[in-house]
Amino acid sequence: MEKDKNQDSIYTNKMRAGSRRTYFFDVRQTKGKDYYVSITESSKRSDGEGYDRHKLFIYKEDFNRFLECLQETINEVKNNLLPDFDYDTFSRKDTDESSEQTNKQEDTLSW
């Protein structure tokens, strides 16, 4: 079966989260020449046999509301539920595991 060209990423950003999880942030194009964001969590199975993948698709009309709700949810945890936790400990990027970007366009996605 031939791969559908509309499923190719226009832009991708990879974030490693520990030794078992990786997040992929992709911009993809629809058949109608529109764009959407695909977020994929890939985690190693506990038996070591492959990966489990979970996908979330966010369409342009939902970008602002999605970002607002995500930020409010994160702020709730950071400010009210776990205010004493040192989140900056985990914000560092190792040079080998830093955010890997493949940008096929000059413009980057900004939310």
C-alpha positions in Angstrom: 0.0 0.0 0.0 1.4 3.4 -1.0 1.8 5.9 1.9 -0.6 8.8 1.7 1.4 12.0 1.2 -1.0 14.0 3.3 0.2 12.1 6.4 3.8 13.4 6.0 4.8 15.9 8.6 5.5 19.5 7.5 7.2 20.1 10.9 8.1 17.8 13.7 9.5 18.3 17.2 10.5 15.4 19.5 10.7 15.5 23.3 12.1 12.6 25.3 10.5 12.2 28.7 12.6 9.8 30.7 13.7 6.5 29.4 10.4 5.0 28.4 8.3 7.9 26.9 8.7 10.1 23.9 6.4 12.8 22.6 6.1 13.8 19.0 4.6 17.2 18.0 3.8 17.2 14.3 2.2 19.7 11.9 0.4 17.8 9.1 -1.5 18.8 6.1 -5.1 17.7 5.2 -6.2 16.8 1.8 -7.9 20.2 1.6 -4.5 21.9 2.1 -5.3 22.9 5.7 -3.0 22.2 8.7 -3.5 20.5 12.1 -1.2 19.5 15.0 -0.8 15.8 15.9 0.6 15.0 19.3 1.8 11.4 19.8 2.9 9.8 23.0 5.1 6.7 22.4 6.0 4.6 25.4 7.9 1.3 25.6 5.8 -1.6 26.7 6.7 -3.1 30.0 7.4 -6.5 28.4 10.0 -4.7 26.1 8.1 -5.9 23.0 7.5 -2.7 21.0 5.7 0.5 21.8 2.3 1.8 22.7 1.2 4.9 20.9 -1.5 7.4 21.7 -2.4 10.2 19.3 -4.2 13.5 19.8 -5.2 15.7 16.9 -5.7 19.5 17.3 -7.3 21.5 14.6 -6.6 25.2 13.9 -10.0 26.3 15.2 -9.2 24.8 18.5 -5.6 26.0 18.9 -6.3 29.0 21.2 -8.8 27.2 23.4 -6.7 24.1 23.6 -3.7 26.1 24.7 -5.7 28.1 27.2 -7.2 25.0 28.8 -3.9 23.2 28.9 -2.2 26.2 30.5 -5.0 26.5 33.1 -4.7 22.8 33.9 -0.9 22.9 34.3 -1.2 26.1 36.4 -3.7 24.3 38.7 -1.2 21.6 39.4 1.8 23.9 39.7 0.1 26.6 41.8 -2.5 24.8 43.9 -1.8 21.1 44.0 2.0 20.8 44.0 3.2 24.4 44.7 6.4 23.3 46.5 7.6 20.9 43.7 10.8 22.1 41.9 9.6 21.9 38.2 12.8 23.6 37.0 14.7 20.4 37.8 13.0 18.8 34.9 13.1 21.7 32.5 16.8 21.2 31.5 17.6 19.6 28.1 20.4 17.2 27.7 22.3 18.0 24.5 21.9 14.5 23.2 18.2 14.4 24.1 17.3 18.0 23.4 14.3 18.8 21.4 15.0 17.5 17.9 13.4 19.6 15.2 13.0 19.0 11.5 11.6 22.1 9.9 10.7 21.8 6.3 9.5 25.5 6.4 11.1 28.6 7.7 8.2 29.5 9.8 7.7 27.8 13.2 4.4 27.1 14.9 3.7 29.5 17.7 0.8 29.1 20.1 
